[in-house]
Amino acid sequence: MTASAAPPALLHAVGDRALAWLDANREHFRLTDEDRATGRGIVERLKPVGELAVNMRVLAREGVAGSRQHDASSRLLDFTWRDLLDGGNLLAELQREEPMSPVPLEIYASLYELGHRHPGLEAAINLARTTVSWQALEMMPNRRLGVLNAERKIGLMPSGDREQALAATWLGRMPEPWTVQLHIAYHITHTVFHLTDWGADPDGIPPAVADYLARYLPAWLEDWAELEHWDLVGELLVVDACLPRPALDAGVWERYAAVQGADGAMPVRGALPEGDPATVFDEVHHPTLVAAFASAMATSRALSADVAA
């Protein structure tokens, strides 16, 4: 590890604080009776639940959690499956109501890897996959990669070609790096997440793409840190940790850690908001989940011999 790489203690502390905030605010992830009665926005409300499941999967996989983090992540995982998703029944209900939606599959995949099963949901997903419509669904190319990865994780034959899906993404074409705007940057991060199975397989990034990212990612990180867009900085730090040789730049990580609240919350942009706890939760749960993800990945890589020289 070089002198410019962040120390594992700093990396770990960011995740420890973020996980403490997520645990303390877990009730805000719950769908309300009104959500379920009206059906309005259920898919959007389930998005943070799926992100929470992914985070617990990453923590379990990387094995870098201390005893306090391990206890908190175990509570959150149990809460996610049992309370938020009603043992998978909520996902099965959504799959029946919207059979062509890939959302239940994408959320279920991480929980499946952690040992949870719902045969009824799996049967409904398999039925939807028999249709031509499933393969014809129109979606962003990086989202297609995510669906293919989710299918693979629960033991299903992918419904499309991974290389073709990658070639259709912005990152797959490796365009001029100065053209990256906010939405493109988020597309880049999710392409990397799906290529690497949320960081499990750094070699899932083709060598040419990995070289492209290693060359230009430092400049993108610096730009978005200057703009204080901490949600995107966090996602780009995950991308760095997903590379075969991550930089784990100490300067960026120190700036990132400095804006985290004492309670562990991470702002989207600028300073942390104040006000009603439920409203604040809606604003900061995503960057705080990202902080936990970035910390787990970066800590694991810092403790390995894979940091860039």
Residue pairs with C-beta under 8 A, 6 or more apart in sequence:
1 248
1 302
1 307
2 307
2 308
2 309
3 250
4 247
4 249
4 250
4 251
5 247
5 248
5 249
5 250
5 302
5 307
5 308
6 248
6 249
6 250
6 253
6 254
6 298
6 302
7 250
7 302
8 299
8 302
8 303
10 250
10 253
10 254
10 257
11 248
11 253
11 295
11 298
11 299
11 302
12 64
12 66
12 295
12 299
13 257
13 295
14 253
14 256
14 257
14 260
14 291
14 294
14 295
15 64
15 69
15 291
15 292
15 294
15 295
15 296
15 299
16 66
16 68
16 69
16 264
16 295
17 260
17 261
17 262
17 263
17 264
17 291
18 260
18 264
18 265
18 266
18 288
18 289
18 291
18 292
18 295
19 59
19 65
19 69
19 72
19 73
19 76
19 264
19 292
20 68
20 72
20 263
20 264
21 261
21 263
21 264
21 265
21 288
22 52
22 55
22 72
22 76
22 264
22 285
22 288
22 289
22 292
23 72
23 75
23 76
24 263
24 264
25 277
25 281
25 285
26 75
26 76
26 79
28 277
28 278
28 281
28 282
28 285
29 48
29 49
29 52
29 79
29 80
29 84
29 285
30 83
30 84
31 42
31 45
31 46
31 84
31 90
35 41
35 42
35 45
36 42
39 97
42 94
43 94
43 98
43 101
43 103
46 90
46 94
46 103
46 107
48 285
48 286
48 289
49 80
49 84
49 85
49 107
50 103
50 106
50 107
50 110
51 286
51 289
52 76
52 80
52 84
52 289
53 77
53 80
53 107
53 110
53 111
53 114
54 110
54 198
54 293
55 73
55 289
55 292
55 293
55 296
56 73
56 76
56 77
56 80
56 110
56 114
57 110
57 111
57 113
57 114
57 198
58 198
58 199
58 293
58 296
58 297
59 65
59 69
59 70
59 73
59 292
59 296
60 73
60 77
60 114
61 200
62 199
62 296
62 297
62 299
62 300
63 300
64 296
64 299
64 300
64 303
65 73
65 296
77 114
80 111
81 87
81 88
81 111
81 116
84 90
85 91
85 107
85 111
87 118
88 108
88 111
88 116
88 117
88 118
88 120
88 121
89 118
91 104
91 107
91 108
91 118
91 121
92 104
92 118
92 120
92 121
92 124
94 101
94 103
94 104
95 101
95 104
95 105
95 121
95 124
95 125
95 128
96 124
99 124
99 127
99 128
100 128
100 131
100 133
100 134
100 137
102 137
102 139
102 143
102 146
102 147
102 150
104 121
104 124
104 125
105 125
105 147
105 150
105 151
105 154
106 146
106 147
106 150
108 116
108 118
108 121
108 125
108 150
108 154
109 149
109 150
109 151
109 153
109 154
110 153
110 198
112 153
112 154
113 153
122 154
125 154
125 156
126 156
128 134
129 151
129 156
129 159
134 159
135 159
135 160
139 147
140 187
141 165
141 166
141 168
141 169
141 172
141 191
142 169
142 171
142 187
142 190
142 191
142 194
143 190
144 160
144 165
144 168
145 162
145 165
145 166
145 169
145 190
145 191
145 194
145 195
146 190
146 193
146 194
147 159
147 160
148 158
148 159
148 160
148 162
148 165
148 194
149 194
149 197
151 157
151 158
151 159
152 158
153 197
166 172
166 191
166 195
166 206
167 173
169 187
169 191
170 184
170 187
170 188
170 191
171 187
171 188
171 191
171 192
171 209
171 212
171 213
172 191
172 209
174 208
174 209
174 212
177 212
177 215
177 216
177 219
177 220
180 188
180 220
182 229
182 232
185 220
185 224
185 232
185 235
185 236
186 232
186 235
188 239
189 232
189 235
189 236
189 238
189 239
192 205
192 213
192 238
192 239
192 242
193 199
193 238
193 242
195 204
195 205
195 209
196 202
196 204
196 205
196 242
197 204
198 293
199 238
199 241
199 242
199 297
202 210
202 242
202 243
202 244
202 306
203 244
205 213
205 242
205 243
205 244
210 243
210 244
213 239
213 243
214 243
214 245
214 247
214 308
217 236
217 239
217 240
217 243
217 247
218 247
218 249
220 236
221 233
221 236
221 237
221 240
221 249
221 252
222 252
224 232
224 233
224 236
225 233
225 252
225 255
225 256
227 269
228 259
228 269
228 270
229 268
229 269
230 256
230 259
230 266
230 267
230 268
230 269
230 287
231 266
231 267
231 268
231 269
231 286
231 287
231 290
233 252
233 256
234 256
234 266
234 287
234 290
234 291
234 293
234 294
235 290
235 294
237 252
237 253
237 256
237 294
237 298
238 290
238 293
238 294
238 297
240 246
240 247
240 248
240 249
240 298
241 248
241 294
241 297
241 298
241 300
241 301
242 297
243 308
244 306
245 306
245 307
245 308
245 309
246 298
246 301
246 306
246 307
246 308
247 307
247 308
248 298
248 301
248 302
248 307
253 298
256 291
256 294
259 266
259 267
259 271
259 272
260 266
260 291
261 267
261 272
264 288
264 291
265 272
265 280
265 284
265 288
266 272
266 284
266 287
266 288
266 290
266 291
267 273
267 284
267 287
268 283
268 284
268 286
268 287
272 280
272 284
273 279
273 280
273 283
273 284
274 280
301 307
